[in-house]
Amino acid sequence: MIVHTPSTGRVHVRAGTRKLRHDAAESFIRTVLEQEPSQQPVDFQAYDIARFFNGFDLGLPEFDDASILRARVIRADISIGNLANRLSVSTSLDEDIGQLISDQPGLERIFRNALAMRFVEIAVQYRRAGVDGERTLDFTLTDRNTTSLLSLDDPFERVLGHRLLRHWGILRDGRAPTPRESTAVLPALLALWNLASDRINGAWLHERGVDVKTLLDLGFLVPSGWEGDDLIDEEDDFGEHVAKVVERPEGLELHSSDGQSSSAALPERYRVYRIRDGWVASHLREQLGKALDITAMENIRPDLIALGALEIDGRDVPLYLARRLEDERVRAAIDTELRARDKQGIGLVLQAGDVAGVCLAANVLARLADHILPEGAEFAVDLTSLTAAFRRNRSLAQGGAAVEFHKSGTGAGVLSVPGRGTIDIVGENRVTVIDRLVQAYPTPMKTEDMIAGFGGQSLSSIFGQPLWDKLKAGFMRSPKRGQWEIAV
């Protein structure tokens, strides 16, 4: 279903998936309206029903095209004890739900201490200018950022409902960030983009000191309900338990169904937010384009963007933006893409995350957040520190001055070969094989000695064909049948 409201210029789409909604909206805007869609999401709105914790009074605004006679909340649902428990109070337009709640012994305290406001129904009695008779507009709102207003057939009532919600401070329309806000939120946006997830919980945001309100105001996050369950960390394993937040004099505690407990911060930690990944990515690209004076970007893959080039010491250094490098499969795929571009020379890969290391596929690796100029009037990248990081680590990206294998425990390591660059090795058996070969360098090693103790597996089965092909192409060679050595 596609709903277009001409007076506001907004297009709302209902479909089974977010991608289908996005595609349908873009097609409708281009073919029917003959316009280019906004870079901001078409449903760039957030409904905040938590404001009803402070009371249910709704002021009556004055509109030229409609007289608002009465407006009241006629139903309110809350969660009590734990998020799975719901308590609902409903009444009619003739009753004051706030007064009804306060008149019932103990009910007002229950509402005041509720974990979450989950559902609200509002009834509005109004008279439209130039139309005889009174009408009643009835609509609902949920904590999952949904409203029944979008299902109304009458476009006047859809618009009137949203005007009322703005007047009451329930509806927040997204707005473009100011230059200072762009700088302030960029580290958080990088972290969200690096997740490549469509959902995030309040605990993740709280622990990183993220300004949730600003991200909501700017439309990067949208409320999407609450967590109904939580994981309580036991000594030996993790078990899933229904959780509830209990108020104590010393603070809040999280209690599970089997009697375990742990300290809990504000209930907002258990909120779930949807990440508008398209808007996050679009804003990051726009800001990086301005800061680095980039005229064109290329999406190499979902987790790797070519940003053009940066001139350092008289040559153009290829510049990339990467994410999810902590995922072994994603990192391996990015490694493959970058090695296919090795003829462009040593590049500089800016990572959205904070994975350890200074090299990736014969390129210098740098954490973008470390090179953002702080306290600026607008977002800016410190090109001086970025250039210094490239100069400092480019020799390592080329493999350094000696054959080395830097191990991280027993299951990971980085092989450096002069003139060849570096390559990540993950997996205990793989690490063991490479370590044996490096220890033997410069003497060639027999294949049977390299794979001793691995049950007769071949080198290609130990490393997997993609990694084995990379090793043979640039880091290892066979001087004669049945032997291997480091290719220097």
Secondary structure, DSSP 8 states (H G I E B T S, - for coil): -EEEETTTTEEEE--SSHHHHHHHHHHHHHHTS-S---SS-TT-EEE-GGGGGG-------B-SSEEEEEEEEEEEEEE-SBTT-EEEEE--TTS-HHHHHHHSTTHHHHHHT-SEEEEEEEEEEEEETTS-S-EEEEEEEETTS-BGGGG-S-HHHHHHHHHHHHHTT-EEE-----HHHHHHHHHHHHHHHHHT-SEEEHHHHHHTT--HHHHHHTTSEEEEEE-SEEEEE-SS-EEEEEEEEEEETTEEEEEETTS-EEE---GGGGEEEEE-HHHHHHHHHHHHHHHHT-S--EEEETTEEEEEEEEETTEEEEEEEE--TTSHHHHHHHHHHHHTTGGG-S-EEEESS--S-SBSSSSEEEEGGGGB-TT-SS--B-HHHHHHHHHHHHHHHTT-SS-EEEESTTSEEEEEETTTEEEEEESHHHHHHHHHHHHHTTS-EEHHHHTTTSTT--HHHHH-HHHHHHHHHHTEE-SSTTEEEE--
